[in-house]
Amino acid sequence: MTKINEVHDFWNSESCGERHAEGNSEIERYNSQEQTRYKLEPYILNFACFNDFQNLDVLEIGVGFGADHSRIAQSGPKSLVGVDLTQRAIDNTKVRFELLGLKSNLKTDNAENLSFEDSSFDAVYSWGVLHHSPNTEKCFEEVYRVLRPGGFAKIMVYNKHAPTGWMLWLRYGLLKLRPFIGLQKIYSSYLESPGTKAYSIGEARLLAKSFPHFDVSIELCTGDLLEADAGARHKGILLSVARVIYPRFLIRLLSRFFPIGLFMLITVRK
């Protein structure tokens, strides 16, 4: 089983989104990262509905480079707390907040064992984080624990049935003469940090079984469509050729009839 320190070391080498930070000054780097983030993933804004956090006590789990966290802060929450497994992410987000004149209680923490009392928050937000934890089920239990009755959480985890997974299977399974390797092993070994997981909708419902309200939708990401950088782990001539011949129209068409796409957007209410 993947250990939490392996996940920590992977993300402490580069915060999520940091590669999109460009410019000669700190403020230029943060602005460019934010612009690129919402250009590549515009559905974040529709899903998060950051104004919904106004006048609430809010926790974000996994602040990364701080773009979403700054949007939450700008919505006018009653209080805001941001946690991340890595000090690098906390430091990056602190600098962003100092430059923008925003406030948040930022600190390192472990999503499997959050350092907050029961019923501490009205809302929890987490984009693309909990599937990296060795014990994702425990993370969902912690979200439930720290939420107040009537509170809600917006969480993105990876969907198992996605073109990204199929392409990784072709490259690291079929082309390496390992056709029987499962998708879960593929995600764990070849997508981002060690032990990364992806879930079917049914499996996600089990993760969130404590919540009486569960709503889910699936989105194709730029990785599913080969429309952006595939990440530091995936380079080479094969990927370049794939970008040219990739049937994006067909993938988009299929997504209208089947729940395919890497991003599973979950809204739960306690």
C-alpha positions in Angstrom: 0.0 0.0 0.0 1.2 3.5 -0.8 2.5 5.4 2.1 1.5 9.0 2.9 5.2 10.1 2.7 5.4 8.9 -0.9 2.4 11.1 -1.8 3.9 14.0 0.2 7.3 13.8 -1.6 5.7 13.7 -5.0 3.6 16.9 -4.5 6.3 18.7 -2.4 8.5 18.6 -5.5 5.9 20.7 -7.4 2.6 22.0 -6.2 -0.4 21.2 -8.4 -0.7 24.0 -11.0 2.7 25.4 -10.3 4.0 24.5 -13.8 1.5 27.0 -15.3 3.0 29.9 -13.3 4.9 32.2 -15.7 6.1 35.7 -15.5 8.9 37.9 -14.2 7.3 38.8 -10.9 5.4 36.8 -8.2 2.1 38.5 -9.0 2.5 37.7 -12.8 3.2 34.1 -11.9 0.1 33.8 -9.8 -2.1 35.6 -12.3 -0.9 33.5 -15.2 -1.5 30.3 -13.3 -5.0 31.3 -12.4 -5.9 32.4 -16.0 -4.5 29.1 -17.4 -6.3 27.0 -14.8 -9.7 28.3 -15.6 -9.1 28.4 -19.4 -8.1 24.7 -19.3 -10.8 23.7 -16.8 -13.7 26.2 -17.1 -16.1 23.7 -15.4 -14.4 24.4 -12.1 -16.1 27.7 -11.9 -19.6 26.2 -12.6 -19.0 23.4 -10.2 -17.5 25.3 -7.3 -19.9 28.3 -7.5 -17.5 30.2 -5.3 -20.1 32.7 -4.3 -21.9 29.9 -2.5 -19.2 30.2 0.2 -20.1 33.7 1.2 -20.7 34.2 4.9 -19.8 30.5 5.7 -17.1 28.9 7.7 -15.1 27.1 4.9 -12.4 24.5 4.7 -10.4 23.7 1.6 -8.5 20.4 1.6 -5.5 20.6 -0.7 -4.9 24.2 -1.6 -2.2 23.5 -4.2 -1.0 26.7 -5.8 -3.9 28.6 -4.3 -6.1 29.7 -7.2 -9.3 28.2 -6.0 -8.5 29.2 -2.4 -8.2 32.8 -3.4 -11.5 32.7 -5.2 -13.2 31.3 -2.1 -11.5 34.1 0.0 -12.8 36.7 -2.5 -16.4 35.4 -2.1 -16.4 36.8 1.5 -16.6 33.7 3.7 -17.2 34.2 7.4 -13.9 32.3 8.0 -11.6 30.4 5.8 -9.1 27.6 6.5 -6.8 26.0 3.9 -4.8 22.8 4.5 -2.4 20.8 2.4 -0.2 17.8 2.9 2.9 19.8 1.8 4.6 22.9 3.2 5.4 23.9 -0.4 1.7 24.4 -1.2 1.1 26.3 2.0 4.0 28.6 1.4 3.0 29.3 -2.2 -0.6 30.0 -1.2 0.6 32.3 1.7 2.6 34.4 -0.8 -0.4 34.6 -3.1 -2.6 35.8 -0.3 -0.1 38.4 0.9 0.1 39.8 -2.6 -3.7 39.9 -3.1 -4.4 41.1 0.5 -6.5 38.1 1.3 -6.9 36.2 4.6 -6.9 32.5 5.4 -5.7 30.2 8.2 -3.2 28.1 6.2 -1.4 25.1 7.6 -0.2 21.6 6.8 -2.6 18.8 7.7 -3.5 15.2 6.7 -6.9 14.7 5.1 -7.1 11.3 6.7 -7.0 12.8 10.2 -8.0 16.4 10.1 -7.0 18.5 13.1 -10.4 20.1 13.6 -13.3 19.5 16.0 -16.5 17.8 14.9 -19.0 20.1 13.1 -16.4 22.9 12.6 -17.4 24.0 9.1 -20.4 24.9 6.9 -18.7 23.9 3.7 -15.7 21.9 2.5 -14.1 22.1 -0.9 -11.5 19.8 -2.4 -10.5 19.6 -6.1 -8.5 16.6 -7.2 -6.9 15.7 -3.8 -8.6 12.9 -1.9 -7.9 10.3 -4.5 -4.2 10.7 -3.9 -4.5 9.8 -0.2 -3.8 6.2 0.7 -7.1 5.9 2.6 -9.6 7.9 0.5 -12.6 6.4 2.4 -11.2 7.8 5.7 -10.9 11.2 4.0 -14.6 11.2 3.2 -15.4 10.2 6.7 -13.3 13.2 8.0 -15.2 15.5 5.6 -18.4 14.3 7.1 -17.1 14.6 10.6 -16.0 18.3 10.4 -19.1 19.4 8.5 -22.0 20.8 10.5 -25.5 19.3 10.0 -26.9 20.8 6.8 -23.4 21.6 5.6 -22.1 20.7 2.1 -19.0 19.6 0.4 -17.8 19.9 -3.2 -15.2 17.3 -4.1 -13.6 16.2 -7.3 -12.1 12.7 -7.5 -11.0 10.8 -10.6 -13.5 8.7 -12.6 -12.3 5.2 -13.5 -13.9 5.1 -16.9 -12.0 7.8 -18.8 -10.0 8.2 -22.0 -7.0 9.2 -19.9 -7.1 5.7 -18.3 -7.6 4.0 -21.6 -4.6 5.7 -23.1 -2.4 4.9 -20.2 -3.5 1.3 -20.5 -2.6 1.2 -24.2 0.8 2.6 -23.5 1.8 0.8 -20.2 -0.4 -2.2 -20.5 -1.0 -3.4 -24.1 2.2 -2.0 -25.7 4.2 -3.5 -22.9 2.5 -6.9 -23.4 0.6 -6.6 -20.2 -3.0 -6.6 -21.5 -4.5 -7.9 -18.3 -3.3 -5.2 -16.0 -6.2 -3.5 -14.4 -7.2 0.2 -14.7 -6.7 0.7 -11.0 -3.1 -0.5 -11.2 -2.6 1.8 -14.2 -3.9 4.8 -12.3 -1.9 3.9 -9.3 1.4 3.4 -11.1 1.3 5.9 -14.0 -1.0 8.9 -13.2 0.5 11.5 -10.9 1.6 10.5 -7.4 2.1 6.8 -6.4 -1.2 5.1 -5.4 -3.5 7.5 -7.2 -7.0 6.0 -7.4 -10.0 6.4 -9.7 -13.6 5.3 -8.9 -16.8 4.3 -10.7 -19.9 6.3 -9.8 -21.1 3.3 -7.7 -17.8 3.2 -5.8 -18.0 7.0 -5.2 -21.4 6.5 -3.7 -19.9 4.1 -1.2 -17.2 6.5 -0.4 -19.9 9.1 0.5 -22.2 6.6 2.1 -22.5 8.7 5.3 -24.1 11.6 3.4 -27.9 11.6 2.8 -27.5 13.8 -0.3 -25.2 12.8 -3.1 -25.0 14.4 -6.6 -22.5 13.6 -9.3 -21.5 14.6 -12.8 -18.6 13.7 -15.1 -16.4 16.0 -17.1 -13.8 15.3 -19.8 -10.6 17.0 -18.9 -7.8 18.3 -21.2 -5.9 15.0 -20.6 -8.9 13.0 -21.9 -8.8 15.1 -25.1 -5.0 15.5 -25.4 -5.4 19.3 -25.5 -2.8 20.3 -23.0 0.5 19.2 -21.4 0.2 15.6 -20.4 2.5 16.1 -17.4 6.1 15.5 -16.7 5.8 11.7 -16.6 4.4 11.5 -20.2 6.6 12.7 -23.1 7.9 11.4 -26.4 7.2 10.8 -30.0 4.3 8.5 -29.3 2.4 11.2 -27.5 3.2 13.7 -30.3 1.8 11.4 -32.9 -1.3 10.7 -30.7 -2.1 14.4 -30.5 -2.3 14.6 -34.3 -4.5 11.5 -34.9 -6.6 11.6 -31.7 -10.4 11.4 -32.4 -11.5 14.3 -30.2 -14.9 14.7 -31.9 -15.7 11.0 -31.3 -14.7 11.2 -27.6 -16.8 14.3 -27.1 -19.7 12.6 -28.8 -19.4 9.5 -26.7 -19.4 11.6 -23.5 -22.8 12.9 -24.4 -24.2 9.4 -24.0 -21.9 7.7 -21.5 -20.4 9.0 -18.2 -16.8 9.0 -19.5 -14.2 11.6 -18.4 -11.5 11.7 -15.8 -13.2 14.3 -13.5 -16.0 13.2 -11.2 -17.6 16.2 -9.6 -19.4 15.3 -6.4 -21.6 17.4 -4.2 -22.7 16.0 -0.8 -24.7 17.4 2.0 -24.8 16.3 5.6 
